[in-house]
Amino acid sequence: MTDKMKSQNGNGTSPSAAPGQAPDPKGAPAQQPLPLFYSAPVPVHEKSFGGKGLRQEGNYSFAAKAHAVAVHMQEFRFAAAHYPVVFSDDEVAMPLAVLGYREGANLFVDAQGKWTEGAYVPAYVRRYPFVIGQGAKPDEPILYLDRESDMLVDMADEPEAEPLFVDGAPSERVKKVLEFCGAFQQQAPLTQAFVDAIAKHGLLETKEIRLDLPKGQQQLLTGLRIIDEAKFNALPDEEFLAWRKQGWVAAVHWHWASMDNFRRMVVRG
C-alpha cells in the first residue's frame, strides 16, 4: 500500500505497507515494494540464523522517520488515545496512525530510539524485525526476519542477546514472535471487512488538516481521509445495528475521537 499523506513542504511518502503484504517465500526481493522498515527479509532457518540472536534492549530507531504506520481496526481503541487515526487516500484506504505532522519525523521516537513512555506502540512496529510471509502452500506461513536489522547480532559477540535457535530448534523468542505475527496477520481480513463496508457506503471524505504551529507558522496535511459523520449517521437502522454487532460503530467513534490528537502533536512537536 502507498500512503499519499503529504505535508505542505514535502512530497508523498510510503509510510506503511499493507499489514498482510509479505516478501517472496524464497527470500528473494519481492516484486512489489517491501513493507515499511524492511530491507532484506529472509526466512528464519537455522542455516541462515544459527549463532544469531536479538539484542534484549532493542530500540525503535528504525521507526524514527515514519510519520505514519498501518493499524488494524482492533487497535483503534489504543491508538486513538495518542495518535490521529485516519485512512489513506488510495484504493486500499488503509487505516493509519499518524505519528508526526512533518514528513520523515516520528514525534514519538527520541534520539536514543526510545518510544515515548506510556504511548501505545502499534503492532506493525512491534513485530519488526519479523514478518509473516506466504509459503509454498496457502496454509503454510513462513516467518521472516530482516537480516539488515540493527537488532540482529552474533551470539559470539553479544552472549547476553536472545538466541534465535537453541540446539538446532527455534528458541522461545522465535516461538512467541511467530504466535504474535500470526495473530497480527489474522486481524487483516477483519480490518479489510471494515474498510470494505466503509467504501461500500461511500463514507470516506478527503480532508485537509491545517495545523497552527508556534511563531505563526502553519502546516497543511493533505492526502488523508476521515469518515463523514453526516453520511455515517444516515446509515439505515438495520445497517447500523449490523455495524454495532461487528464492533464497527465503536471503531468509528474511536477514529473521530482521535482527531484532536493533531492539536496535541503540535504541542509535542
N, C-alpha and C positions, 0 to 999 in steps of 0.2 A: 504494500500500500504506500502511496506517496501522499504525504500531507502537504497542503499548499498554504498553510498558515504563514503569513508574511508580516513583517514589521514595516514601517514606513521607510526605513533606511536599509532594507535588505531584500534579497531575492528569496524565493521559496526554497525550503529545505525539505529533507525527508526525515523528520524526527522519529518516525516509527514505521515498522513493517507490521503487516497483519500478524497477530499472535500465532496463527496457525501456520504461517509461512515457515518452511524448513529447507535446509540445504539438500543437495543431491545426496542420495544414500551411499554413494561410493566415496564420498569425501571430496569429490572434485568441486570446484566452484560452481555454484548454481547458475543456470541461465538467467534467472530472474535476479534482481538486486538482492543482496544479502540483507537480513534483518539488521536494524539499527544495533550498533555496538559490535557486531560480529565481523571479524576479518578473515579467519581461516578455520571454520568449524569442521572437525573431523570426528568420525565415530569413536566412542570411548571403548577401546580394546586394550588389553594388556600389551600387545605388540607395539602400540603407539605411545601408551602412557605408563608402562611398567617403570617403577622407580620414580614416578612423578607424584606430586602432591599439590595441595592448595594451601596457601597461607591462611592461618586461622584468623588473622587480623586483616581480612580483606577490606578494601575501601571502595568508594564509588567514584573514583576519579574518571573512570570510563564514561560516566554519565554527566560529567561536568558541563558538556556543551550541548546537551539535549534539552531544548526548551519545551518539548512535549513528548509524551510517550503514550502508547496504546494502553487502555484499561478495559477490562471486561465489565459488563453490566453489574456483576456481583460485587465489584469493587467500588461502585459509585458512592455507597454509604460512607466508606472510609476515605476515599479520595476527596470527596466533596467538603470534608472538614478542613482541607488545606489548599486545594487547587481548584481552579475553574475546570469543569468537565464539559467539553464541547464535542462537536462532531466534525470530522474533516470534510472539506469542500470538494469531494470527488465521488465517484460512483460507489466506493466502498462505504463511505460515511462512517469511518471508524471512530468510536469514542476515544477521546484523548484527554489526558490530564495535562494541563498547561503548567509548566514548571518555571516559566520565565517569559517576560514580555519583550526581550531582545533576542534576536536570532543568535544561536550559539552560546547562550548563557543560561545555565540552570541555577536559579537563585537558592536552591536547597542543598547544594553541594559546595562545601568550603574549599579553601586552598589545600587542605590536608586530605581531601577526599571524603570527609565525613558528611553524612546526610544530617540535616537539621534534626536535632534531638526531639523526639515526640511526634514528628511528622510522618505520616503514612508513606511507606516506600512501595510504589506499585509493584505488583507481582512480576511484570515484564522485566523490571530492573533486578529484582531479587533472584530471578532464575539465572542470570548471567554468571559465569561464562558457559552455562549449559543451555541446550535447546533440544527439543524432540524433533527428529527427522523421520521421514517415511522409509520403511524398509522395503524389501523386495515384495512383500505381501501387505495388503491394506491393514491387516490386523497385527503387523509386526513393526511396531515403532522402534526406533533406534535413538539412543542418547548420544548427542554430540557435545563436544567441548571445543571452545575457541582456543587453539594452540598458541595464539598470539596474546592471550590474556596475561596481564602482569600478575595475576593471582597464581598462575601455574609455575611451580618451581621444581627443582631436582631435590629429592629427599636427602641425597648425599650432602647437599649444600645447606639445606634447612631441615634438619631432622625433626624439628618441632612441628612441621607442617602436617596436615592431614593427608595420609596416603590415599591414592585412588584405587590401588589394588593391594591386597594382603594375601600372601601365599597363593598368588595366581587368581584370586577371586575378587570381585568388586567389593570395596570397603563399605562400611556402614554409611559413610558420607555419600557415596555414589548411589546406594540403595535409596536413601532418603531423597536425594536430588531427583532420581527417576520417578519416585512417587509424587513429588511436588510438581515436576514438569508434566506428568501425566494428568494430574488434577487440573493444572492450568490449561492444558490442551482441551480437556473435556468441557471447559467453560466457553470455548469458542463458538460452538453451534448454538448455545443458549443466547449468547450475545448477538449472534447473527440473526436469530429469530426475532429478537427485539428490534434490531436495526431494520430488518425487512418489513416489520409491521409499521414502523415509523415512516418508511419510504412509501409503503402501500397507500397510506392515508395522506401523503404529501405534507407532513408536519414540520419538516425542517426548513428553516429560514436562514438565508445567508446574512451574516451580521458583521458590521464593522464596530470595533471597540476602540474608543478614543480615551486614552489614559492621560490624566493631568499629572505630569512629573514635577519635581521640585524646580524652582527658579523659572517657573512659567513655561517650561518645555512640555511638549505633548508627544505621545507615541500612539500611532494608529496601527491596530492589528486587523488584518483582513484575511479572507480565505477560511473563515470558520463558520460553523452553523450551530444554531440552537433550535430547540423545539418551540414552535409558535404556540403561545398559551391559548389564544383565541381558537385556533384550529383544534387543539387538543380538547378544550372544553366543549367543542361542538361534536365530538365523537358520539355516535348513537349510544344509548344506555347499555344495550347488550354488549357492544364493543368495549365500553368502559369496564363493565363487570368482568369480561374475559381478560382484559389487561390487568385488572386488580388480582385476579386469581393467579396470573403468571408472575406477579410481583413487579410488573412493568410500571404501574402507576407510582409506586414508591420510587422507582429509579428515575422517573421523570421529575418528581419533586426534588430529589437529591440533586439532579442536574441543574434545575432552576436555582436552588439554594446556593449552589457553588459559584454563581456568577459574581457574588460580592467579593470573592477572593481575588478578582482582578484589582480591586482597590487595595486590598491588603498586600498584594505583591508590590505595588508601588511603594508602600511604606517600607517593605522589606528591602527593596532594591535601592 
